[in-house]
Amino acid sequence: MATIQQISPDVAPPSTGRYVLMRLGDGDALERQGESFVYTISRKMPGNLFEAHLQRMISDAELLADQERIDVVFVTFDPQSGR
């Protein structure tokens, strides 16, 4: 199972190794960047819906990491507050 690590939005993930990166944005998206993946999560939802959506996306990122044999999921925001 992948490890979830919180990093600052200003810090780039390590250039070596594969990872799943989660960030906030204006819409939902999943992109492949080389051997890694980037999830963008829309912050344009009411608070209660956003929290549920955020938890679902984190779960999806963990599943993707497991399927792709990736060891780490980087989260660039506080999953507890969504900011």
C-alpha positions, 0 to 999 in steps of 0.5 A: 500500500502506498504511503501518503505524504503531505508536502508544501505546494511550493515544493516539487516532488523528488525527480527520481522515483514514481509518485502520485501527486494530488493538488487543488485546482479549478477542475478535476483532472488526472494526468500522466507525467512521465512515469508519475500521475497528477490528480487535480481536485476541484475546490469549487464545491460547497464545504460538505461536498468538497470534503466527501469528494476529497476523501474519495479522490485520496482513496482513488489515488491510493488505488491507482498507486497500488495498481501501478506499483507506486510507493508514495502519494504526495498531497500538496494540501491539508487533507483535514481542511482541504487547504 
